[in-house]
Amino acid sequence: MTENELSYIIRGAIFKVYNTLGPGLLESVYVAALVYELKKAGLTVRTEVPLPVVYEEEKLDLGFRIDMLVNDLVIIEVKSVELLAEVHHKIVLTYLKLSGKKLAILVNFNTNDIGASIFRKVNKL
């Protein structure tokens, strides 16, 4: 399955979770519900995936954690904030660069319009 095919399934799952739960809950609730929906769709989902930082040839003793990784291809970053800041978009782009993945989805569940709160970020896709 390609990144674009996965993206379609992921968007559908996001809409289902949002329409069922609504806005205003903690990110962890949306992550758990989204994991459930994606696994129900037959996808492989890992959460809190470590993302190391390598500087030149040195692996630094720190790193980041990706909220979700679907089929080892698509990163999902889940937020439940009043407003997404520019830094949220930049972080997702950095995750793509560090991981070598081609597609990430940034979603903010704390919104009145979930369709306008899903952002595709690409890295050479």
Residue pairs with C-beta under 8 A, 6 or more apart in sequence:
1 71
1 73
3 73
3 74
3 102
3 103
3 125
4 103
4 125
6 43
6 70
6 71
6 73
6 74
6 103
7 74
7 103
7 105
7 120
9 38
9 41
9 43
10 38
10 70
10 74
10 76
10 105
11 105
11 118
13 34
13 37
13 38
13 41
14 34
14 105
14 107
14 114
14 118
15 114
15 115
16 37
17 30
17 33
17 34
17 37
17 109
18 109
18 114
19 114
20 33
21 29
21 30
21 33
21 109
23 80
23 109
23 110
23 111
23 112
24 80
24 110
25 80
25 109
26 80
27 67
27 78
27 79
27 80
27 109
30 78
30 80
30 109
31 47
31 67
31 68
31 78
34 68
34 76
34 78
35 45
35 47
35 68
38 45
38 68
38 70
39 45
43 70
43 71
44 70
44 71
44 72
45 68
45 69
45 70
46 68
46 69
46 72
47 67
47 68
47 69
48 65
48 66
48 67
49 65
49 66
49 68
49 69
50 63
50 64
50 65
51 63
51 64
51 65
51 66
51 95
51 98
51 99
52 59
52 60
52 63
52 98
53 59
53 60
53 62
53 63
53 64
53 98
54 60
54 98
64 95
64 98
66 75
66 76
66 77
66 95
66 99
67 75
67 76
67 77
67 78
68 75
68 76
68 77
68 78
69 75
69 76
69 101
70 76
73 101
73 102
73 103
74 101
74 103
74 104
74 105
75 92
75 95
75 96
75 99
75 101
75 103
75 104
75 105
76 104
76 105
76 107
77 88
77 91
77 92
77 95
77 104
77 105
77 106
77 107
78 107
78 109
79 88
79 106
79 107
79 108
79 109
79 110
80 108
80 109
80 110
81 88
81 108
81 110
82 110
84 106
84 108
84 117
84 119
88 106
88 108
89 106
89 119
89 121
92 104
92 106
92 119
92 121
93 104
93 121
93 123
95 101
95 104
96 102
96 103
96 104
96 121
96 122
96 123
97 123
100 123
101 123
102 122
102 123
102 124
102 125
103 120
103 121
103 122
103 123
103 125
104 120
104 121
104 122
104 123
105 118
105 119
105 120
105 121
106 118
106 119
106 121
107 114
107 117
107 118
107 119
108 117
109 117
111 117
